[in-house]
Amino acid sequence: MLPATDTTARASLRTPPPTWLVVALACAGQFLVVLDVSVVNVALPAIRADLGLSGPGLQWVVNAYAIAFAGFMLLGGRAGDLFGRKRMFLVGLSLFTVASLGGGFAQEGWELLAARAAQGLGAAVLAPSTLTLLTSAVPEGAGRARAIATWTAVGAGGGAAGGLIGGLLVEGLSWRWVLLINVPIGAVVLAAALRWLPESRAVGRRRLDLPGAVLVTAGLGALAYGISQTEATGWTASATLVPLLAGLLLIGLFLLVEARTAAPLMPLRLLGLRPVSSANAAMFLSGSAMFCMWFFMTLYAQNVLGYSPLEAGLALVPSSLAVVVGSKLAPRWMRPLGARRVAVLGSLIGAAGFGWQSTMRADSGYVTGIMLPGILMMLGAGLTATPLASLATSGADPRDAGLVSGMINTSRVMGGSLGLAVMSTIAAARTGESAGAVRLTEGYALAFRVSAVVLLAGAAVMAVWLPGKEAAGAAGAPDAGGAGGADGAGDAGDAGDAGDAAGARTAR
């Protein structure tokens, strides 16, 4: 018979942790993932000055994270189901923290890019586990709804706070602290998660589609690299054609693997469903235009208008909050209007904002040159993303809800990564070798103008292809994050658009 003290000790080990603690740890992991997407934006001019990165190299400071995150996010959700969500939470956060340390001490450009890619991989493993741990710990009902709302708000806060925190760190310390700040926070969350987080895993066993994840990530990276080479070598040079052809070949092999594997990362059968295929195509187009907004706005504020990093971060706070407002308004408007009409409306509002921003001048004032068009752009982003996620999940079997949610978020980030490369090339072609304020403004304005056209095309695609109001009524709760909890491959936060993959190689 065990002594009383041993019995008490073992009983205490079997006692589940307080629910609020599990929610807090899951939200802390989510905050780090979303924060790190947006916090680096205002640091990019300082990074370029310190490490001597070229324009394309600076673009990859952002794209390395975004591509790794998008390519491995679905795999990260599957790994959590198979090996345990707590285990994957710890693995993802450990990799994310170590990579942040390496990036903070990088002395060469390639070292920073490698660290950013490792951060993206860590985030892809970590992010899906944050929501599934939360939903596993909180019983279904009002309590879970409040917990998911908290998780969503924390993600939104990370996106909104990124520019401000980045400005404070760059101005008060150095650009390295936008990465190093993750280390002490990550260490504390790791220790607490190791001690208190409960383990959970899905019933049954699945295989991991590692070849699919590697192929889609490598293909997307090759395409983005090929596009980035066009400014220096043109579209017909081997330095451009080889990576472009390699990227297309890798994407083709990915589709072949997905069609033949027993447990595909992205089941092609789901793309045969109109709501799923149309919503993913629309999200890809929307992401390709929306993602580059933050970086161009940051460059414009710092390189043209002369804002400090902190001032640039503060200038973008209204835009960051606008995407949160749009995300919260969308479900209310979907009830009377339907998801398709809200998505089209959001795209049109975003296009109006991008069109307004394309009239920017080298001497524009803050209100009309940054704040108001920025609010329109991000209000449109929030209004668009929620109904698209809702329509996608409404078209699939409930058992596939989490997988479809992960697919549509992957489409958003993949679209943003390629859109980033395209818009950067367009802006750089107009800017040329000049670092003058007027030429820089012309390059940025052209990128915004093309993005507006892409959004108008996306609105047309949504109006023609998305299911009508009847399908929207079957969508249920339009929170993409909530859907993501079913399979561990959910969104990285409703305000992910506020910071995702905002980059360009036109920094001067």
Summary of the structure (lengths in Angstrom):
residues: 508
radius of gyration: 21.8
end to end distance: 73.6
largest distance: 82.8
contacts: 2140
relative contact order: 0.16
helix: 79%
strand: 0%
